[in-house]
Amino acid sequence: MAADEEAAELVAAAADHDQLDRMVARRREGEPLAWITGTAQFCGLDVAVRPGVYVPRWQSETLAATAARLLAARGTAVDLCTGSGAIAMVLQAARPGARVVATELDPTAADCARDNGVDVLVGDLDEPLPADLAGRVDVMTGVPPYVPDDALHLLPRDVRGFEPRRALDGGRGGLEVVARMITCSTRWMATGGRLLVEIGGRQFDPVARLLTAAGFDSVEVLHDGDGDPRAVCGRFADPTATPRPAQASSR
């Protein structure tokens, strides 16, 4: 976001000059803008964001919009690692008749998601999901931590210095949580259901292999608004079907 746009947001959020001065000082220290204003825009929605909670990125909007398009009007969706609940909010807004359930490991983030009207359960990945969802999920989404641990120092200051490390750190190679997410998803997916996971730009090939090995086909990469690879989408296949190859590029 450009400096003039940030300034406009701070002015709009401040009740008076004294508060504006305090907010500007926090931003100069590198604190994320959304923590200061208390909100972030995501797919046209106002998402409440508390200090200490991962800030939803515009780069995730393609994943959210694609998931909403794939979700049937009366379908069932699960958003893992929901954070503030931004993606779940998009799904709910697009498909008000669908069942949308989210999970989040961090209690502070889970409380934030509840503030945003999301049905969120506290726990690691799929652990808190109710048993009645097994084999019935049409769309599952997730923005897990996927930054390799040896690349965390390359993140912008307001990210690496403030946002929770466990929302960013994907371990060695960046795919430790992604791999667990793909593995656990198979218990919950309906045949033909779609799994959409955000990843880094160079992670498509290994993630596509993980998805194929787990029983997904029609694997494709989703690009963000800048045209950069940002997520993968796979279809949970009929076990008797012949897997279709991953697509190297799709928009």
N, C-alpha and C positions, 0 to 999 in steps of 0.2 A: 504494500500500500504506500502511495506517495505521501510525503510529509504534509502537504496541504490537506489531504484527505484525513490523515490522522488528526491533524489539528482541528478540523471541522467536527470530528467525532468527539474529541475531548471537550470542545466548547459546548456542543449539544448536550453532553452528559453532565456537565458541571452545573451546580445550583447557583454558584456565585464565584467571584474572582478568587477568593481564598481557596475554595475547593479546586478551582482550575489550576492554581499554582501548585497545589499538592499533587494533583494528577499529572501535571507536566513533569514535576520532579521525579515521580515514580517512573514515568516513561523514559526519562533521560537515564535512569539507572538500568534500563533494559527490561523492565517488567512488561509482560505481554499486554498489548492494548486492550484486549478483551477482558483481562482481569481488572483493569482500571475502570473501564466503562460498564462492566458487568454484562456485556452482551456481544454476540458476534452474528454476522449475517451468513446464512447458509441456505442455498437454494431458495432465496427470497424469504426465508423465515428468520425471525429474531430468536436466537438461541441464548438463553441465560448461561453465563460461564462464571463459575466461582474461582477465586484464587486457588491455585493448587491443582486445577483440573486442565487436562489437555485441551487445547484450543482447536475447534474444528477448522479445517483448511478448505479453501475454495477448490483446491486440487482434488478433494474427495467428492466433489459434487457430481462428477460423471458417474461414479460408482453408485451414489445414492439415487440419481435419476434413472439409471439403468435398472436398478433393483426395483424401484417403484413401478417402472413400466412392465417388468416381468411378473410382478405380484398380481394375482387375480383379485377381483373385487372382494371375494369372500375367502381369500387364501390365508395362509399362515406364514409369518416371517419371524426370524430370530436375528437380532443384531448382537454379536459378541463384541466384547471390549467397547461398549457403547460410549464411554466417557461422559460427555455432557448430554448424550442422547440425540445428537443432531441427525444422524442417519435414520434412527427410529422415528423421529419427528417427521421427516420427509415421507417415510412410508405411511405413517398414520394420516398425514395430510392428503396424500394421493389416493389412499385406499381406506377410507374411514370404516368400511365394513369388514376389513381384514383383522385378524388377530396378530398383533405385533408384540413380541416379548423381547426384552433385552437383558444382557448380563454385564456385570462390571465388578472387577476385583476390588477396586478402591471405594470404600464407603463414602468418602467425600464426593467423588464423581457420581456415585449412585444417587446420593441425595440431590445433586445438581440435576441429574436426568429426571428425577421425580418432580423437581420444580418445573421442568419442561413438559410435564404430562406424560412421561414415558413409564410403562410398566416394566420396572427393572428389578432383577434379582441379584443379590450380592454373592459373588463366587468366581472361581477361576474358569474362564471359557464356558464349557457346557455343564459344569458340575451342578449348578443350581436349577437347571431346567426341569420342569415337571415331566414325569414319565409319560404322561399322555401325549406328549409331542413326538415321541419316537416314531420315525417313519412317516411323519405327517407334515414336515416343514417344506414349503414350496420355494422359499427364498431365504437364504442365510447370508448375512453380510458381516464383515469385520474389518476394522482398521487396527490390526495388532501392531505391536512394536516390531519394526523390521530393519532398523538401522544397525549395521554391524557394530559391535562394541568398540572396535578399533577406529571407527569413523565418527563417533559421537562428537569428538572435538572439532569436527568440520561444520557442525550445525551453527546457525546464526546465534548470536549472543543471547537474544531473548528466549531462544528455545533451550539451548544447552544449559543456560544459567538459571532458569526458572522452572520450566515445565518438568513434570515428574519423570524421572529417568526410566521408571518401569513402563511408561507409556511409549518410550522411544527405543530402548535397548533390546534389540533382537538377538543378542548373544553373538557367538562366533559365527560369522557369515551372514548374520541378520535374519536367519530363517528358523530359529529354534521354536518360537511361538507360532509362526505360520505353519510349520510342519505339524505341530500338535493340533492346531485348529482344523487343518484338513483331515487329520486322522479322526478326531472326535466328531466331525460333522456327519460322517457316514451313518452314525446311529440314528440321526434325526431327519435326514433328508428323505423326502418322498421320491419315488422313481420319477425322473424328469425334472426334479427340483434343481435350482441353481444356487451355486455358492459363488459369492463375489468377495474377493480379498484384496485389500490394498497392499502393494509391494513397491520396492524400489525399481528404478529403471533397468537395472541389469539382472534382475532376479526372475524374469519371465521363464527362461528355459528350465532352471531347476524346479521352479514351482509347478510348471506344466507337467514335469515328470512326476512330481509328488501327487498331483491331482489324478493323472492317468493311472498311477499305481493304486490309488485309493478307490477307483471305480468311476471316475468322471470322464466324460468325453466332450467333444465340441468346445475344447478349451480355447479361449481367445483373450487377447490383451485389450484393455480399455485405456484410452488416452484421455488426459485432462485437457482443459481449455487451451493450453499451450501446445498441444500435440505430443506431449511426453507420455511414455508408458506409465500408468499409474495403478492399474489393478488387473486382476485376472478374473475371468468368469468361466465356470465349468458346469456342465450338466451332469447330474447324478444319473448314471446309465442303468438301464435294465441289465442285471447281471448276465443275462443270456445273450445280450446284444454284442456285436463286434465294435470295439472302441473306434471312434473316429479320431484322426490325428489332430494335434494342436495346431492352431492357426498362428503363424508368426506375427501377423499384424492385422488389426481390425479396429474400426472406430465406431 
